[in-house]
Amino acid sequence: MHYRLLTLTAISLLIAVYGCSGSSGNEKEGVSDEIKTEPESKNVFTENSGLISERISTAAINEQKNPMYSREEDSSYLYWLDNELIITDSTTKCNIFAMNVLYKAGFKCPDDYPLTYDLMDTAKFADILPVVKINSETDFRKGDLIIWNGHVIIFEYIIHYNDELYAMAWWAGTNQENNGVNIFNNVVHGRYPIYEGFIVRRPLLQNESKY
């Protein structure tokens, strides 16, 4: 790649039997929720070229208001599976949030309940969530899913901060407290580090082959 990726040195996102990392949250997340309180001059970002789906951002804004993503709730509804109710216990819900947002925005979703472990398997879901190759930061598109083994975020745009690369993104399962600004129901709209070991999937609209 033509840009500097953060090196992951002290983080564990290996709880693959669930959708995300556990209730302790992501150790790399500490600065990501501060994005809306910083002067805009600190954030130099570039929107990606190509056709952008605003449906996903709109759905994410609305879905952030749903209390079922909070740590206090031990169950969640899977919209794309006819509102199937599942018990999540103390695990976070980044995968559920991502799929529910895609479904509400009119994008294709799997016929089952995919964990991040499943989403990392490039042999799966190629017809509805194709994996795209990222050679530079301009290859990301708004609405892309950036997936690690244990976490998934919904990408909006690139931010360069302190010579490091971040995504402005949506995700559920933050370890930080709700602040009434950009964190509601443990769902964040904020800055997230793009570190090594990820894949990117590009959602497809229900009635279109690409966007």
Secondary structure in CASP SS format (residue, H / E / C, confidence):
PFRMAT SS
TARGET T0000
AUTHOR 0000-0000-0000
METHOD secondary structure of the structure
MODEL  1
M C 1.00
H C 1.00
Y C 1.00
R C 1.00
L C 1.00
L E 1.00
T C 1.00
L C 1.00
T C 1.00
A C 1.00
I C 1.00
S C 1.00
L C 1.00
L C 1.00
I C 1.00
A C 1.00
V C 1.00
Y C 1.00
G C 1.00
C C 1.00
S C 1.00
G C 1.00
S C 1.00
S C 1.00
G C 1.00
N C 1.00
E H 1.00
K H 1.00
E H 1.00
G C 1.00
V C 1.00
S H 1.00
D H 1.00
E H 1.00
I H 1.00
K H 1.00
T H 1.00
E C 1.00
P C 1.00
E H 1.00
S H 1.00
K H 1.00
N C 1.00
V E 1.00
F E 1.00
T E 1.00
E C 1.00
N C 1.00
S C 1.00
G C 1.00
L C 1.00
I C 1.00
S C 1.00
E H 1.00
R H 1.00
I H 1.00
S H 1.00
T H 1.00
A H 1.00
A H 1.00
I H 1.00
N H 1.00
E H 1.00
Q C 1.00
K C 1.00
N C 1.00
P H 1.00
M H 1.00
Y H 1.00
S C 1.00
R C 1.00
E C 1.00
E C 1.00
D C 1.00
S E 1.00
S E 1.00
Y E 1.00
L E 1.00
Y H 1.00
W H 1.00
L H 1.00
D C 1.00
N C 1.00
E E 1.00
L E 1.00
I E 1.00
I E 1.00
T C 1.00
D C 1.00
S C 1.00
T C 1.00
T C 1.00
K C 1.00
C H 1.00
N H 1.00
I H 1.00
F H 1.00
A H 1.00
M H 1.00
N H 1.00
V H 1.00
L H 1.00
Y H 1.00
K H 1.00
A C 1.00
G C 1.00
F E 1.00
K C 1.00
C C 1.00
P C 1.00
D C 1.00
D C 1.00
Y C 1.00
P C 1.00
L C 1.00
T H 1.00
Y H 1.00
D H 1.00
L H 1.00
M C 1.00
D C 1.00
T C 1.00
A C 1.00
K C 1.00
F C 1.00
A C 1.00
D C 1.00
I C 1.00
L C 1.00
P C 1.00
V E 1.00
V E 1.00
K C 1.00
I C 1.00
N C 1.00
S C 1.00
E H 1.00
T H 1.00
D H 1.00
F C 1.00
R C 1.00
K C 1.00
G C 1.00
D C 1.00
L E 1.00
I E 1.00
I E 1.00
W E 1.00
N C 1.00
G C 1.00
H E 1.00
V E 1.00
I E 1.00
I E 1.00
F E 1.00
E E 1.00
Y E 1.00
I E 1.00
I E 1.00
H E 1.00
Y E 1.00
N C 1.00
D C 1.00
E E 1.00
L E 1.00
Y E 1.00
A E 1.00
M E 1.00
A E 1.00
W E 1.00
W E 1.00
A E 1.00
G C 1.00
T C 1.00
N C 1.00
Q C 1.00
E C 1.00
N C 1.00
N C 1.00
G C 1.00
V C 1.00
N C 1.00
I E 1.00
F E 1.00
N C 1.00
N C 1.00
V E 1.00
V E 1.00
H E 1.00
G E 1.00
R E 1.00
Y E 1.00
P E 1.00
I C 1.00
Y E 1.00
E C 1.00
G C 1.00
F C 1.00
I E 1.00
V E 1.00
R E 1.00
R C 1.00
P C 1.00
L C 1.00
L E 1.00
Q C 1.00
N C 1.00
E C 1.00
S C 1.00
K C 1.00
Y C 1.00
END
